[in-house]
Amino acid sequence: MDFAAASGIDVFSPVSHTLFDPVEIIEKNGGRPPSTYQSFVAIAGEPPEPIMEEYSELPPVGDTGEYELLLVPRVEELGYGDISQEDLSPFLGGETAALKRMRESLHDKEWVAKFEKPKGDPSAFLKPATTVLSPYLKFGCLSSRSTKRHTDPPVSLTGQLLWRDFFYTMAFGTPNFDQMKGNKICKQIPWKENEELFIAWRDGQTGYPWIDAIMIQLRKWGWMHHLARHSVACFLTRGDLFIHWEKGRDVFERLLIDSDWAINNGNWMWLSCSSFFYQYHRIYSPISFGKKYDPNGNYVRHFIPVLKDMPKEYIYEPWTAPLSVQKKANCMIGKDYPKPVVDHAIASKQCKQMMGEAYASNRLDDDKPDKGKPSNSSRRKLSAGNQVTPNSSKTKQLKRSS
Ligand SMILES: Cc1cc2nc3c(=O)[nH]c(=O)nc-3n(C[C@H](O)[C@H](O)[C@H](O)COP(=O)(O)OP(=O)(O)OC[C@H]3O[C@@H](n4cnc5c(N)ncnc54)[C@H](O)[C@@H]3O)c2cc1C
């Protein structure tokens, strides 16, 4: 933009990808991004009206001088040539599909009125429990502003879009937002290196069908429900494997069709209890969480066909099925489907302990008087609402509303 402006080209850059202008929000908040959703919403106020101007055609490109106009790159040129496509994502691209999906989602007034994100069923895949507007918002096939116009007043769907804006503002105003090092809102946690466990997670081979089905849905469809994302992100990081959130973030970034830099990094920090949310003792069970929504295991059976004949008593813990049952189901655990890579009961306990130690050492580091840091009291002011302790009411509020 600077280059264009310096060359005498008129640059018009409206804020249209988000509801609010992150720069304005940061200014209103005294020069730093509001670090909790609640404070963001309070500062942001009512979203502005959507821009109603319609353009029937794009202006001509004009003279590009020495610069060559390139064709749309092929999939291989974008670095995705190695991904085999055995199952097409059911979500078609483009504005027409986006508007159709938005109309269909919002047509059902009862569904919209009752929409409560935390209660949605993450195992519902034929008719997902949320709108699946994220890929369209990400690519600009749909503007969050037009969604706003259609979803107001049902607060809860609008509330989801405010999460999007919240993460955009945080990401815009936080140096090194996409990494642990040098990121002052991110807890410093000594994550472990374990390539074998990481690959098992990435490839849907952990031996926990709930986790594996989600990772296979990601690979095949590029989209999974929010709580499904919670489950696998928690499992990789502070729940079971204690592997760095940046590694999981990279996998999501590559495979999600709604992959979005600000939202993805923000949510990975959230789920790994590195920032925004700090109740590290609350861990998603890779067994009972999915079972609660889908006791018969239809979701697992769909995405892991080798388990399709496993009786429902064992579908979430197939390694506990007697050999005769495994044989009858044509699925021998350890041969046709992996044994669990870790024992959840043991691994989750160790994770909690390591998180506790990491939090304690973060506190110690924070309290060191050297390094020219501000004093405790001024630091508290600087990070208002950010360093929430696990049991504070602010944390509970955050948990409920996400
Ligand atoms: C580890 C992890 C990584 C994620 N990575 C991404 C990502 O790369 N891109 C992405 O769009 N979402 C991401 N999300 C957030 C959320 O899971 C998706 O936005 C949501 O599942 C998309 O489905 P939907 O459109 O049906 O959502 P709906 O519930 O119908 O919500 C409507 C819109 O609100 C926004 N929204 C909803 N939840 C969130 C949230 N928690 N944070 C920010 N915006 C939200 C999205 O734009 C979404 O399309 C991630 C969540 C987790 C836990």
The ligand as an SDF file (V2000), in Angstrom:
LIG
                    3D

 53 58  0  0  0  0  0  0  0  0999 V2000
   -7.5620  -25.5150   17.9710 C   0  0  0  0  0  0  0  0  0  0  0  0
   -8.5710  -24.7270   17.1780 C   0  0  0  0  0  0  0  0  0  0  0  0
   -8.2050  -24.1740   15.9590 C   0  0  0  0  0  0  0  0  0  0  0  0
   -9.1330  -23.4230   15.2280 C   0  0  0  0  0  0  0  0  0  0  0  0
   -8.7510  -22.9110   14.0090 N   0  0  0  0  0  0  0  0  0  0  0  0
   -9.6380  -22.1640   13.2900 C   0  0  0  0  0  0  0  0  0  0  0  0
   -9.2670  -21.6320   12.0270 C   0  0  0  0  0  0  0  0  0  0  0  0
   -8.1500  -21.7980   11.5400 O   0  0  0  0  0  0  0  0  0  0  0  0
  -10.2060  -20.9110   11.3490 N   0  0  0  0  0  0  0  0  0  0  0  0
  -11.4600  -20.6830   11.8450 C   0  0  0  0  0  0  0  0  0  0  0  0
  -12.2790  -20.0260   11.1830 O   0  0  0  0  0  0  0  0  0  0  0  0
  -11.8100  -21.1600   13.0520 N   0  0  0  0  0  0  0  0  0  0  0  0
  -10.9530  -21.8980   13.7870 C   0  0  0  0  0  0  0  0  0  0  0  0
  -11.3250  -22.3820   15.0110 N   0  0  0  0  0  0  0  0  0  0  0  0
  -12.5690  -21.8710   15.6320 C   0  0  0  0  0  0  0  0  0  0  0  0
  -13.8430  -22.6810   15.3810 C   0  0  0  0  0  0  0  0  0  0  0  0
  -13.6330  -24.0290   15.6930 O   0  0  0  0  0  0  0  0  0  0  0  0
  -14.3480  -22.5560   13.9620 C   0  0  0  0  0  0  0  0  0  0  0  0
  -14.4740  -21.1980   13.6000 O   0  0  0  0  0  0  0  0  0  0  0  0
  -15.7320  -23.1760   13.8200 C   0  0  0  0  0  0  0  0  0  0  0  0
  -15.7170  -24.5180   14.2170 O   0  0  0  0  0  0  0  0  0  0  0  0
  -16.1670  -23.0670   12.3810 C   0  0  0  0  0  0  0  0  0  0  0  0
  -17.3970  -23.6880   12.1820 O   0  0  0  0  0  0  0  0  0  0  0  0
  -18.7150  -22.8540   11.9130 P   0  0  0  0  0  0  0  0  0  0  0  0
  -18.4870  -21.8940   10.8040 O   0  0  0  0  0  0  0  0  0  0  0  0
  -19.7910  -23.8540   11.7630 O   0  0  0  0  0  0  0  0  0  0  0  0
  -18.8710  -22.0580   13.2940 O   0  0  0  0  0  0  0  0  0  0  0  0
  -20.1480  -21.3170   13.9310 P   0  0  0  0  0  0  0  0  0  0  0  0
  -20.2570  -21.8090   15.3210 O   0  0  0  0  0  0  0  0  0  0  0  0
  -21.3430  -21.4470   13.0560 O   0  0  0  0  0  0  0  0  0  0  0  0
  -19.6830  -19.8080   14.0440 O   0  0  0  0  0  0  0  0  0  0  0  0
  -19.8300  -18.8540   12.9840 C   0  0  0  0  0  0  0  0  0  0  0  0
  -18.4970  -18.1820   12.7500 C   0  0  0  0  0  0  0  0  0  0  0  0
  -17.9920  -17.5590   13.9390 O   0  0  0  0  0  0  0  0  0  0  0  0
  -16.5600  -17.6510   13.9850 C   0  0  0  0  0  0  0  0  0  0  0  0
  -16.1190  -18.4380   15.1600 N   0  0  0  0  0  0  0  0  0  0  0  0
  -16.7750  -19.4660   15.7340 C   0  0  0  0  0  0  0  0  0  0  0  0
  -16.0740  -19.9270   16.7930 N   0  0  0  0  0  0  0  0  0  0  0  0
  -14.9530  -19.1920   16.8710 C   0  0  0  0  0  0  0  0  0  0  0  0
  -13.8310  -19.1800   17.7540 C   0  0  0  0  0  0  0  0  0  0  0  0
  -13.7180  -20.0020   18.8000 N   0  0  0  0  0  0  0  0  0  0  0  0
  -12.8370  -18.3090   17.5190 N   0  0  0  0  0  0  0  0  0  0  0  0
  -12.9290  -17.4220   16.5090 C   0  0  0  0  0  0  0  0  0  0  0  0
  -13.9660  -17.3680   15.6380 N   0  0  0  0  0  0  0  0  0  0  0  0
  -14.9630  -18.2510   15.8230 C   0  0  0  0  0  0  0  0  0  0  0  0
  -16.1380  -18.3640   12.7040 C   0  0  0  0  0  0  0  0  0  0  0  0
  -15.8140  -17.3970   11.7220 O   0  0  0  0  0  0  0  0  0  0  0  0
  -17.3840  -19.1360   12.3240 C   0  0  0  0  0  0  0  0  0  0  0  0
  -17.4720  -19.4390   10.9550 O   0  0  0  0  0  0  0  0  0  0  0  0
  -10.4390  -23.1830   15.7490 C   0  0  0  0  0  0  0  0  0  0  0  0
  -10.7850  -23.7530   16.9740 C   0  0  0  0  0  0  0  0  0  0  0  0
   -9.8760  -24.5240   17.6720 C   0  0  0  0  0  0  0  0  0  0  0  0
  -10.2880  -25.1160   18.9990 C   0  0  0  0  0  0  0  0  0  0  0  0
  1  2  1  0
  2  3  1  0
  2 52  2  0
  3  4  2  0
  4  5  1  0
  4 50  1  0
  5  6  2  0
  6  7  1  0
  6 13  1  0
  7  8  2  0
  7  9  1  0
  9 10  1  0
 10 11  2  0
 10 12  1  0
 12 13  2  0
 13 14  1  0
 14 15  1  0
 14 50  1  0
 15 16  1  0
 16 17  1  0
 16 18  1  0
 18 19  1  0
 18 20  1  0
 20 21  1  0
 20 22  1  0
 22 23  1  0
 23 24  1  0
 24 25  2  0
 24 26  1  0
 24 27  1  0
 27 28  1  0
 28 29  2  0
 28 30  1  0
 28 31  1  0
 31 32  1  0
 32 33  1  0
 33 34  1  0
 33 48  1  0
 34 35  1  0
 35 36  1  0
 35 46  1  0
 36 37  1  0
 36 45  1  0
 37 38  2  0
 38 39  1  0
 39 40  1  0
 39 45  2  0
 40 41  1  0
 40 42  2  0
 42 43  1  0
 43 44  2  0
 44 45  1  0
 46 47  1  0
 46 48  1  0
 48 49  1  0
 50 51  2  0
 51 52  1  0
 52 53  1  0
M  END
$$$$
